Amino acid sequence: MSLFSQVLAVNTVIIIATVFTASVAARIDIHTPDGTESFLVAILAILITALVNGWILRRRFGPLQRLIHALEDVDLESPTLDTRAEKGEPADVELLRTAVIGMLARLDLERRRRAGAVIAAQEAERARLARDLHDEVNQSLTGIMLRLSAIAADTQDPAARATLREVRDLTEDAMAELLRLSHDLRPTALDDLGLSAALEARLQRLGVDTSLQVQAEISSDLPVLSADQQTVLFRVAQEALSNVVQHAGARSVTLSLQPDGDAGVMLRVADDGCGIGNRLDPFATPPGERDRAGLTGMRERALLVGGNLDLRTSPRGTTVELSL
């Protein structure tokens, strides 16, 4: 039973017990006309008192029930309580609302702190792997390629020389792939030249590696962004462009990075592909498909820096917007 039902039942029992105790004390005899009339009046008084008591209790418990419903609708991605204090609300309910709002704020702060620590650790590990691939593995492959070239030059057998050159070309392809992986893990342009240069380099390489028509609209008058904000903007753009290449079947893609308001910035990636299957909720996982970890990761990164990620999709294409 709910708390309202329990209090109403207890109060009704108390009212009935009180009335009948008073009746016994007054020695009402229901076998006489006067006694029957007094008994009916007592029953009517009990019913009226119980109804009034229920109405008052419902009004008193109403704010608590509305607070419970508001808690059930809290979005865990952005935990805020969508309810306000009402006029004449009991002080206990107001204290409970204040405590819940404080608890949600602490939970959100702790979630952001942990997510920030995880993402910072991921970026540090990405940077370390990128350096190792570029400085150690790539240098070793360079040495192998130079050695193969020298051996091929000294070999008199044409067949052996052709085989050595083929192996050298494969080694050169492996070097190019390692450089691409190193750039994807942590682009040096992001650390050395900033966000705009890193995005332009990413788009330039995308235009070379694919048949997409790539258009960049990057403003030169962007507000000052922290390192975390630049990293989040780049990773969201990187994931959105990767989705376009792998899933959209698009012919063209446009990346826009423009100032938004006094000190904000808006990142927009739009394509003309086939869109996402679930157009009502693009973040939902369709039955039988893998979790959309990429989209979820984009939203988590956006929340980390206080941004808002909006994803709109239709049969004519998909648009991803991140506003900070």
C-alpha distance (Angstrom), angle and dihedral (degrees) to the residues before:
residue distance angle dihedral
M1 . . .
S2 3.77 . .
L3 3.80 119.9 .
F4 3.82 89.9 -108.6
S5 3.83 91.7 54.6
Q6 3.78 92.6 47.1
V7 3.82 94.2 50.4
L8 3.81 91.7 45.2
A9 3.82 92.0 49.9
V10 3.81 93.1 47.7
N11 3.81 91.9 47.6
T12 3.81 91.5 48.6
V13 3.80 91.4 51.2
I14 3.80 90.2 49.3
I15 3.82 91.4 49.5
I16 3.81 92.7 49.4
A17 3.79 92.5 46.0
T18 3.80 91.3 48.4
V19 3.81 93.9 49.5
F20 3.79 94.4 47.2
T21 3.78 91.8 45.0
A22 3.80 88.7 53.0
S23 3.82 89.6 47.0
V24 3.79 92.0 52.8
A25 3.76 90.6 46.3
A26 3.81 89.0 51.8
R27 3.85 89.0 47.1
I28 3.80 95.7 -131.6
D29 3.83 111.0 -170.0
I30 3.82 109.9 -153.3
H31 3.85 90.6 -166.4
T32 3.80 89.7 74.1
P33 3.82 123.5 69.3
D34 3.78 91.6 -117.3
G35 3.80 91.6 48.4
T36 3.83 93.4 50.9
E37 3.78 91.4 50.1
S38 3.80 91.5 49.2
F39 3.81 90.6 48.8
L40 3.84 92.5 52.2
V41 3.79 90.1 48.5
A42 3.82 89.1 52.2
I43 3.85 91.5 50.6
L44 3.83 90.6 49.1
A45 3.79 90.6 48.8
I46 3.81 90.0 51.7
L47 3.83 92.0 51.6
I48 3.79 93.9 47.0
T49 3.80 92.3 46.2
A50 3.83 91.7 48.7
L51 3.83 91.8 49.6
V52 3.79 93.2 48.2
N53 3.79 90.0 45.6
G54 3.83 90.8 51.3
W55 3.82 92.1 48.6
I56 3.80 92.2 50.5
L57 3.80 92.7 46.1
R58 3.81 92.0 49.3
R59 3.80 90.4 53.1
R60 3.80 90.9 48.1
F61 3.81 94.3 45.9
G62 3.81 94.4 41.3
P63 3.84 95.6 87.6
L64 3.80 90.4 49.2
Q65 3.81 91.9 52.1
R66 3.82 91.5 47.8
L67 3.80 89.1 50.5
I68 3.81 89.9 52.6
H69 3.82 91.2 51.0
A70 3.82 90.3 49.0
L71 3.82 90.0 52.4
E72 3.81 90.3 52.5
D73 3.83 89.4 56.4
V74 3.82 96.3 50.1
D75 3.82 111.9 128.9
L76 3.80 107.9 -133.4
E77 3.81 90.6 -153.5
S78 3.80 89.0 63.0
P79 3.82 107.2 13.7
T80 3.80 107.2 -156.3
L81 3.80 127.2 141.3
D82 3.80 111.4 -122.1
T83 3.79 99.3 -155.2
R84 3.80 136.8 91.5
A85 3.77 134.9 -151.3
E86 3.80 114.1 -91.7
K87 3.78 128.6 -141.2
G88 3.79 111.2 -89.9
E89 3.80 92.8 13.1
P90 3.83 115.3 159.8
A91 3.79 114.1 -99.5
D92 3.81 91.8 -125.4
V93 3.81 91.7 58.4
E94 3.80 90.9 49.0
L95 3.81 90.1 50.8
L96 3.80 89.7 49.2
R97 3.82 91.5 49.8
T98 3.80 91.1 50.0
A99 3.81 91.2 49.1
V100 3.81 92.0 48.9
I101 3.82 92.4 48.8
G102 3.80 89.7 50.5
M103 3.80 91.6 48.0
L104 3.82 92.3 50.3
A105 3.80 90.2 49.0
R106 3.80 91.4 51.8
L107 3.81 91.2 47.0
D108 3.80 91.1 50.6
L109 3.81 91.5 47.6
E110 3.80 91.8 49.6
R111 3.81 91.6 46.6
R112 3.80 90.6 50.9
R113 3.79 91.2 47.2
R114 3.80 93.0 51.0
A115 3.79 93.2 43.1
G116 3.79 89.5 49.5
A117 3.78 91.5 51.3
V118 3.81 91.4 48.8
I119 3.80 93.6 48.4
A120 3.81 92.0 45.2
A121 3.81 89.4 52.1
Q122 3.80 90.4 47.9
E123 3.81 92.1 51.2
A124 3.80 91.7 47.4
E125 3.81 90.7 50.8
R126 3.80 90.8 46.6
A127 3.80 90.3 52.1
R128 3.81 91.7 49.2
L129 3.81 92.7 49.3
A130 3.79 91.2 46.4
R131 3.82 90.9 52.9
D132 3.80 91.7 47.3
L133 3.80 92.5 50.1
H134 3.79 92.6 46.5
D135 3.79 100.4 40.3
E136 3.79 104.8 32.5
V137 3.79 112.8 20.0
N138 3.79 94.7 36.0
Q139 3.81 91.9 48.9
S140 3.80 90.7 50.5
L141 3.80 90.7 51.7
T142 3.81 89.5 48.3
G143 3.79 89.5 54.9
I144 3.80 91.0 48.6
M145 3.80 91.7 50.0
L146 3.81 93.1 49.5
R147 3.80 90.4 48.3
L148 3.80 91.4 50.3
S149 3.81 90.3 50.3
A150 3.81 91.1 51.7
I151 3.80 92.7 48.0
A152 3.79 91.6 47.8
A153 3.81 90.5 51.9
D154 3.82 91.8 52.8
T155 3.81 95.7 44.1
Q156 3.80 116.3 99.4
D157 3.79 96.5 -168.2
P158 3.86 108.1 93.6
A159 3.82 93.3 -153.5
A160 3.80 92.5 51.1
R161 3.79 90.5 45.6
A162 3.81 91.0 52.6
T163 3.82 91.1 48.7
L164 3.81 91.7 50.0
R165 3.80 91.4 49.9
E166 3.81 90.0 49.6
V167 3.80 90.4 52.3
R168 3.82 89.2 47.3
D169 3.82 90.7 52.8
L170 3.81 90.4 50.1
T171 3.79 89.4 50.6
E172 3.80 90.0 50.6
D173 3.82 89.9 51.3
A174 3.81 89.3 50.8
M175 3.81 89.4 52.0
A176 3.80 91.0 52.2
E177 3.81 90.8 49.3
L178 3.80 91.1 49.7
L179 3.79 90.6 51.3
R180 3.80 89.5 50.9
L181 3.80 91.4 50.1
S182 3.79 90.6 47.0
H183 3.80 90.4 51.9
D184 3.80 92.3 48.7
L185 3.80 92.5 49.4
R186 3.80 94.3 52.6
P187 3.81 120.1 -14.8
T188 3.78 111.7 -140.9
A189 3.80 89.7 -145.8
L190 3.82 90.1 65.8
D191 3.81 91.6 57.9
D192 3.80 98.0 35.2
L193 3.82 105.6 34.0
G194 3.80 105.5 16.8
L195 3.80 139.1 -117.2
S196 3.82 99.6 -52.3
A197 3.80 93.9 52.7
A198 3.82 91.7 46.3
L199 3.82 92.2 51.5
E200 3.80 92.6 46.5
A201 3.80 90.6 50.4
R202 3.81 90.8 48.7
L203 3.80 92.0 50.7
Q204 3.79 92.6 45.7
R205 3.79 91.6 53.5
L206 3.82 90.7 44.9
G207 3.81 89.8 55.5
V208 3.81 90.9 50.8
D209 3.82 97.1 44.9
T210 3.82 97.6 43.7
S211 3.79 139.6 35.4
L212 3.81 92.3 -116.0
Q213 3.78 120.8 126.9
V214 3.79 101.3 -126.4
Q215 3.79 124.4 -159.4
A216 3.80 125.4 -175.7
E217 3.81 125.2 -161.0
I218 3.81 103.4 179.3
S219 3.79 116.9 161.0
S220 3.80 120.6 -135.6
D221 3.82 90.5 -149.9
L222 3.80 101.1 68.0
P223 3.82 121.5 150.4
V224 3.79 120.3 -109.5
L225 3.81 108.8 -79.1
S226 3.77 128.5 -163.5
A227 3.80 121.5 -122.7
D228 3.81 90.9 -105.0
Q229 3.79 92.1 51.1
Q230 3.80 92.2 49.4
T231 3.80 91.1 48.9
V232 3.82 92.3 49.6
L233 3.81 92.6 47.8
F234 3.79 91.7 49.4
R235 3.82 94.7 46.2
V236 3.81 92.6 48.4
A237 3.81 90.5 49.2
Q238 3.81 90.4 46.3
E239 3.82 92.9 51.0
A240 3.82 92.6 45.0
L241 3.82 92.1 50.6
S242 3.80 90.5 46.5
N243 3.81 90.1 53.2
V244 3.80 90.2 50.7
V245 3.81 91.2 53.6
Q246 3.81 96.2 43.8
H247 3.80 104.9 35.9
A248 3.81 115.1 9.2
G249 3.81 101.9 69.3
A250 3.80 86.8 -147.8
R251 3.79 129.9 165.4
S252 3.79 96.9 -153.1
V253 3.80 140.3 17.6
T254 3.80 131.7 -166.3
L255 3.79 125.8 -156.4
S256 3.79 117.5 -164.0
L257 3.81 127.9 -176.5
Q258 3.80 113.1 179.9
P259 3.81 138.9 156.2
D260 3.80 113.2 -92.9
G261 3.80 117.8 -159.6
D262 3.79 123.6 -37.3
A263 3.81 99.7 -34.2
G264 3.80 104.5 -4.0
V265 3.77 134.6 105.1
M266 3.80 132.9 -150.4
L267 3.80 124.5 -150.7
R268 3.80 116.4 -166.0
V269 3.81 128.5 -178.7
A270 3.82 114.2 -176.7
D271 3.81 130.0 176.6
D272 3.81 136.4 178.4
G273 3.80 96.0 -132.0
C274 3.79 134.0 122.6
G275 3.81 96.7 -76.5
I276 3.80 128.8 -134.4
G277 3.80 123.5 -52.5
N278 3.81 98.3 -123.0
R279 3.79 102.1 49.4
L280 3.82 94.0 172.9
D281 3.81 92.4 59.3
P282 3.83 112.0 10.9
F283 3.82 90.6 -178.0
A284 3.82 92.6 59.1
T285 3.79 118.7 101.7
P286 3.82 113.4 -120.2
P287 3.83 116.7 -132.9
G288 3.77 111.7 -88.1
E289 3.80 94.7 14.5
R290 3.77 129.6 106.8
D291 3.78 120.2 -100.0
R292 3.78 113.0 -82.1
A293 3.76 92.2 -119.9
G294 3.79 92.3 161.1
L295 3.80 94.4 58.1
T296 3.79 91.9 42.6
G297 3.80 90.5 49.7
M298 3.80 90.4 51.5
R299 3.78 91.2 53.4
E300 3.82 92.5 45.9
R301 3.80 91.1 51.9
A302 3.80 91.1 48.5
L303 3.81 92.5 51.6
L304 3.79 90.0 48.4
V305 3.82 92.5 66.0
G306 3.80 95.4 35.6
G307 3.79 94.3 -99.8
N308 3.78 132.6 140.7
L309 3.81 121.3 -128.4
D310 3.79 117.7 -157.1
L311 3.79 122.9 -174.9
R312 3.81 121.0 -169.7
T313 3.78 122.1 -179.1
S314 3.80 138.3 178.4
P315 3.83 137.5 155.5
R316 3.83 86.6 -85.7
G317 3.79 95.9 58.4
T318 3.80 147.7 -66.7
T319 3.79 131.4 -88.3
V320 3.79 123.9 -160.8
E321 3.81 116.8 -165.5
L322 3.78 127.2 -174.4
S323 3.79 117.8 -174.6
L324 3.79 123.3 -171.2
